[in-house]
Amino acid sequence: MRRYSINEVFYSLQGEGAKAGMPSVFVRFSGCNLKCSAQGEEGFDCDTEFVSGTPMCSVDLEALLVREGGDCRHCILTGGEPTLHLDDGLCNHLHMRGWSISIETNGTVSLGQLAAHIDYVAVSPKTAEHTLRIEHADELRYVRNSTQGIPKPSLTAKHYYISPAWEPALGFSRTLPHCITLAKEHP
């Protein structure tokens, strides 16, 4: 039975996008295909440690989802980068056990045939548009710092969002007004 490297599993409310406020059990996979920098000078800032993980089979993972989420049957697969780990076996197991599956991805790995097994796809690009390999998503989320504009999306989505990036020592003091201006300029 295949084992998946799981960084953490926790119950919370979805905090962003079209499903904000939805009770969910989050599954953070370990590992990412992008380079992160604690200082944000090369790559981009990550706020979570994605290196360590606990190997789990689909049965053990689903048991942990139930323990964390109780009656909740919506899981959000995130990471790191979940597309590096996800397969038909895990998706089929979760669906057969009554779970709806959302994925939050950086968009640099094609979903291919997995797209048919995922109920909701949210893409939050961390790289240039030409590096994205997902063509369609339910939502596209751009996190912007105070110097970034809105790129021309390379994928189509049902919903489009921008969010202010957290800047060390400054918080959202520059990025939030900038994102408000961007939203007004590009409704």
C-alpha positions in Angstrom: 0.0 0.0 0.0 1.4 3.4 -1.0 2.5 5.7 1.8 2.2 9.5 1.6 4.5 12.0 3.4 2.2 14.1 5.6 3.5 17.2 7.4 0.4 17.9 9.4 -3.4 17.4 9.5 -5.7 19.9 11.3 -9.3 21.0 11.4 -10.0 24.7 10.6 -12.2 27.0 8.6 -11.1 27.8 5.0 -9.7 31.3 5.3 -9.6 32.5 1.7 -11.3 32.3 -1.6 -14.8 31.3 -2.6 -15.0 28.7 0.2 -13.9 31.0 3.0 -15.6 30.0 6.2 -16.2 26.4 5.1 -15.3 23.8 7.8 -12.4 21.7 6.5 -9.7 19.3 7.5 -6.4 20.4 6.0 -3.8 17.9 4.9 -0.3 19.4 4.4 1.9 17.2 2.3 5.7 17.4 2.8 8.0 18.5 0.0 7.7 21.1 -2.7 9.1 21.6 -6.2 9.9 25.3 -5.7 12.8 26.9 -3.8 11.8 29.0 -0.8 13.8 31.6 1.0 13.3 32.6 4.6 14.3 36.2 3.6 12.3 36.2 0.4 15.4 37.3 -1.6 15.4 34.2 -3.9 12.3 32.3 -4.7 9.5 33.4 -2.3 8.8 33.3 1.4 7.2 30.2 2.9 5.6 30.3 6.3 5.5 26.6 6.9 8.2 23.9 7.3 7.6 21.3 4.5 10.6 19.1 4.8 9.7 16.7 7.6 6.8 14.3 7.3 5.2 11.2 8.6 4.6 8.3 6.1 0.9 7.3 6.1 -1.2 5.0 3.9 -4.6 6.2 2.7 -6.4 4.2 5.5 -4.3 5.8 8.3 -4.6 9.2 6.8 -8.4 8.9 6.5 -8.5 7.8 10.2 -6.6 10.9 11.2 -9.0 13.1 9.0 -11.9 11.6 10.9 -10.2 12.1 14.3 -9.4 15.7 13.5 -12.6 16.7 11.7 -15.4 14.7 13.4 -18.4 14.9 11.2 -16.7 17.2 8.7 -16.3 15.5 5.3 -14.4 18.2 3.4 -10.6 17.9 3.1 -8.2 20.4 1.6 -5.0 18.9 0.3 -2.2 21.4 0.4 1.5 21.5 1.1 4.4 21.9 0.2 3.0 20.9 -3.2 0.3 18.3 -3.0 0.4 17.4 -6.8 3.8 15.7 -6.1 2.1 13.2 -3.9 -1.6 12.8 -4.9 -2.7 9.8 -6.9 -5.9 8.0 -7.9 -5.7 5.6 -5.0 -5.9 8.3 -2.3 -8.6 10.3 -4.1 -10.7 7.2 -4.7 -10.3 6.0 -1.1 -11.4 9.4 0.3 -14.3 9.7 -2.2 -15.5 6.2 -1.3 -15.5 7.2 2.4 -17.7 10.3 1.7 -15.0 13.0 1.5 -15.1 15.9 -0.9 -11.6 16.9 -2.0 -10.2 20.4 -2.6 -6.6 21.0 -3.6 -4.5 24.1 -3.1 -1.6 24.0 -5.5 1.1 26.3 -6.9 0.0 25.2 -10.4 3.4 24.1 -11.7 2.5 20.4 -12.0 -0.3 19.3 -14.3 -3.2 17.5 -12.7 -3.7 15.3 -15.8 -6.2 12.6 -15.1 -6.3 13.5 -11.4 -8.4 16.5 -12.2 -11.4 14.2 -12.6 -10.9 13.0 -9.0 -10.7 16.5 -7.4 -13.8 18.4 -6.5 -12.3 21.9 -6.3 -9.0 23.2 -7.5 -7.4 26.5 -6.2 -4.2 27.7 -7.8 -2.0 30.2 -6.0 1.0 30.8 -8.3 4.4 31.5 -6.8 6.2 31.7 -10.1 5.9 33.3 -13.5 2.7 32.5 -15.5 4.7 30.6 -18.3 5.7 28.0 -15.6 2.1 27.1 -14.8 1.0 23.6 -16.0 -2.7 23.8 -14.9 -5.0 25.2 -17.5 -8.3 25.4 -15.6 -9.1 25.9 -12.0 -12.1 26.7 -9.8 -10.2 29.7 -8.4 -7.0 31.6 -9.0 -5.4 33.4 -6.1 -2.6 35.9 -6.4 -0.7 37.0 -3.2 0.8 40.4 -4.0 3.5 42.4 -2.3 3.5 46.2 -2.5 5.5 46.3 -5.7 3.6 43.6 -7.7 0.8 44.2 -10.2 -1.7 41.6 -11.5 -0.3 39.4 -14.2 -2.2 38.3 -17.2 -3.5 34.8 -16.1 -2.3 31.8 -18.1 -5.2 29.7 -16.9 -8.9 30.1 -16.7 -10.8 30.1 -13.5 -14.4 30.5 -12.2 -13.1 32.9 -9.5 -10.2 35.3 -9.3 -8.7 36.8 -6.1 -5.8 38.9 -4.9 -4.5 38.9 -1.3 -2.0 41.1 0.4 1.3 39.5 1.3 2.6 39.7 4.9 5.8 41.8 5.1 8.1 41.3 8.0 8.1 44.3 10.3 5.4 46.0 8.2 2.6 43.5 8.3 -0.1 44.4 5.8 0.4 48.2 6.1 1.7 48.6 2.6 0.3 45.5 0.8 -3.3 45.8 1.8 -3.8 49.4 0.4 -1.9 48.3 -2.7 -4.2 45.3 -3.2 -7.3 47.5 -2.7 -5.9 49.8 -5.4 -5.3 46.8 -7.7 -8.8 45.6 -7.2 -10.3 49.0 -8.0 -8.2 49.3 -11.1 -9.0 45.7 -12.3 -12.5 44.8 -11.0 
